[in-house]
Amino acid sequence: MSEPTRADRVRQVVVVSSAVFAIIGSFVGSGAAGGTPIQDAAGGSLSADSTLIAPAGPAFAIWSVIYAGLVAYAIWQLLPKQAARERNRRLGYPIAATLVLNAAWILSVQAGLLWLSCIVIAVLLVFLLITFVLVQRTRRRGQGVVESIVLDGTVGLYLGWVSIATAANLTAGLQTAGFDGFGLAPDAWGILIVIVAGLAGLTLALYGRGRLSPTASLAWGLAWVAVSRTTGELLSAPVATTAAIVAIALVVATIVIRLATGRTATPADQQPATADRRKTTGHRPTSTPSA
């Protein structure tokens, strides 16, 4: 393993600083630090009954899990053995960027700038997609449980939740801007957006070879959309039914994909072990069967 460079140390500090910034932003967004709770900010445009795609309030409890994972990653990447790892070198700054964008989104909502929040969350989603791709490309067979949870798992949960949050945020932005849906009924638009979110989740499941974390958070969000449309003030049986069906179908599809592809090693799974054996033993590695 190579020795940490000054650039590695700078990256580690940037990741930790970004995590602190995001946590401060989350306190402001919760109202605990004197700010307005997100559901009440921007004129209530992001409340549970603002649009047909808005999930019920308890859905946002998932942020606690995501933030815990992000803080765990920020601490984990400070460990001596992690400083010079190529995986952290490739992922550190993209993850830091998502943390800064997350806080920026909260601040834009707090300022009542719903249009700006739509732009910020769209950019956040793009950075999370890039990060997820990098996570998949650098993932190695046999990596530790801690790494799989604090890095792979956290990024997956983060991406899945922001995917449904982006749909809700953009829907709220369009509604506030006076978008009339080109004559389509609100229920029709709600059903269409839910289906698109489900297809996006299926795409992630296929690319991630059945990774559970993106599906878990996206299905969680869809399930709470269904709850919100059956128990809140803005009722819609068609949207609720569609959201429930899509959530269940996405979970089932992901499990099937995982079972179908779990025994096939990818080049990314095999390469690092090869490289590590060359460095540590000096011998040419032999091929091993897929687990």
DAWO-V91229 format. One record per pair of residues at least 4 apart in sequence whose C-alpha atoms are under 6 Angstrom apart, sorted by the first residue. I is the first residue (numbers start at 1). J is the second residue. Records with the same first field share a line. If there is no record, write none. Layout:
# DAWO-V91229
I: J  J
This chain:
# DAWO-V91229
4: 8  83  84
13: 17
14: 18
15: 96
16: 74
18: 96  99  100
22: 99  103
25: 103
27: 32  33
28: 33  35
29: 37  38  106
30: 37
31: 35  36  37
36: 41
39: 44  46  47
40: 44
41: 110
42: 109  112
45: 50
46: 50
48: 54  55  56
49: 234
52: 190
53: 168
54: 168  225
55: 224  225  228
56: 224  228
59: 224
63: 67
69: 150  154
72: 76
73: 77  150
77: 82
88: 92
98: 102  124
101: 124
105: 117  120
108: 113  117
109: 113  114  117
117: 121
118: 170
128: 132  159
135: 139
137: 268
140: 269
141: 269
147: 151
148: 152  153
149: 153
150: 154
153: 213
156: 213  214
157: 213  214  217
160: 214  217  218
161: 217  218
162: 166
165: 169
166: 170
174: 179
175: 179
190: 239
191: 239
198: 246
204: 208
205: 209  210  211  254
209: 258
210: 254  257  258
212: 216
215: 219
216: 220
219: 223  247
222: 243  247
223: 244
224: 228
226: 240  243  244
228: 232
229: 235  236  240
230: 235
237: 241
239: 243
242: 246
245: 249
246: 250
249: 253
258: 262
263: 291
264: 290
265: 269  290
267: 271
272: 276
277: 281
278: 282  283
